[in-house]
Amino acid sequence: MVELAVKVENLVKHYSGTVAVDGISFAVGRGVTAALLGGNGAGKTTTLSILLGLLLPTAGEVQVLGEDMLRHRYRVLPRMNFSSPFVDLPHRLTVRQNLLIYARLYGLPRRGERIERLADDLQIGEFLERPAGKLSAGQKTRVALAKALLNEPELLLLDEPTASLDPDTGDWVRSYLEDYRARTGATILMASHNMGEVERLCSDVMMMKAGHIVDRGSPEALIHRYGRTNLEEVFLHIARRSRTELEPVS
Amino acid sequence: MKSRGFSAGRVWAMLLRYLYILRSSWPRTLELTYWPTLQMLIWGFMSQFLYANSSYVFRAFGVLLAAVMLWDVLFRGQLGLTMSFLEEMWARNLGHLFVTPLRPYEWVLSLLSMSLIRVLLGMLPAALLAIPLYHYSIFSMGLPLVAFFAVLLVMGWALGMAICGLILRQGLGAEGLAWTIVFTISPISAVYYPVSILPDWLQHAAWALPSTYVFEGMRAVLFTGTFRADYLFAAAALDLVYVTLGAAAFLFAFHDARRRGALLQMGE
């Protein structure tokens, strides 16, 4: 039996009349890199926010690393982390100060050593003493990743991990994530618009549209199923059809 | 990794964050002491003038100076809390903070601690400067000063938590309240005049505020040398009610922000 990192059942989220997530169910096994793929407003970020405990669902059940996230999120939050280029670290603090504070919030021992090791790994050592607001987009992404890896999470949630990065930096980040998963056995669940990234990193892709998961499979299986040559064409095919033309899988 | 229950380490982490922010900008640190000192200078000169021309101030030279400094404890207590809170809003940092094991009440404790530090940084230079300038020491009030300080600080915290709750609910559009709302209670707190000056109907509202008991108590100490313990108990009881309501408003607003998805979106 596959051990699960995430299990979601009949998840629903309404925002004052708008349905953001409409009864989705899915599970992600431990050690897997999975993606939620879909256009704007598909429900990806809402789903990630619920998994992180930042957002309360209207209905449904969420289990993360074997714990009920809605009732016992403080048992599991120390074992997971999150990174998004859309949520900056505070600008006026230096990179080291930011990391030190998060290390303390996670109650990490030997914080200085941990920060130095991550600084080496992620090549951020040269700007540890620089204010976070004075970093380039690529540097900010690496620092955000350092923050997300401080507690060596068993589950790493990523929202558009390489958005606004140049191809070289984007490639570097993808390689680092692949290496992290292989080294630690962590589970990675990402929301992304970058099809190349998803094809490269993920073995499990959930295609979302209007709050539903309308299809699911490995990138190869999805490409084959729709008779396309790459995931971007699959994405466009799904995005341009009404939801009723597609058969939801959940 | 520690995760279950209260963690003083997480409170310290947040307090450290606010201290780093304070240290990173000398104009902000200067601003902390600037207004209390300026107020003390204005009211000190005013007191010197009125001492020779007013029987009210003649009864106790420091009555206006003590009032202005104690009023600033309430104002700075509230502002010190809401400013640290607003730092998180401006930085759009709530999404990062609350995917860590940080509990909302631990965050509140760090905000309260930072408020105390800001009040002390603001008030101490002004209070010490008044000694050589006007030969008046607010510390001559002795232990009652500690009681007055504590009551006003806790009242500032109650107001501050309620305002933070409102900002969590309404967004940064409500930010202006952080600067202004405390002044709506100033006229009925009887800061510079006895509560008996107020119309009868307004006196009922005045006695519902802990601050009114403090300023009446302060005048009792300065004019007659008596400490009104009954005023202190009434003020402490009211503080308890207001701080409970303030904390409840904040925690309710936080829960509501989680329901609305505002923790990730909140910011400028």
Interface residues (C-beta under 8 A of the other chain):
Chain A: Y15 T45 T46 S49 L52 G53 L54 L55 L56 Y74 R75 L77 P78 R79 M80 N81 F82 S84 V87 D88 L89 P90 H91 R92 L93 Q97 L100 I101 Y102 R104 L105 Y106 G107 L108 P131 K147 N151
Chain B: M1 K2 S3 R4 S7 G9 R10 W12 A13 M14 L16 R17 Y20 I21 S24 S25 E87 A91 R92 N93 G95 H96 L97 F98 V99 T100 P101 L102 R103 H255 R258 R259 R260 G261 L263 L264
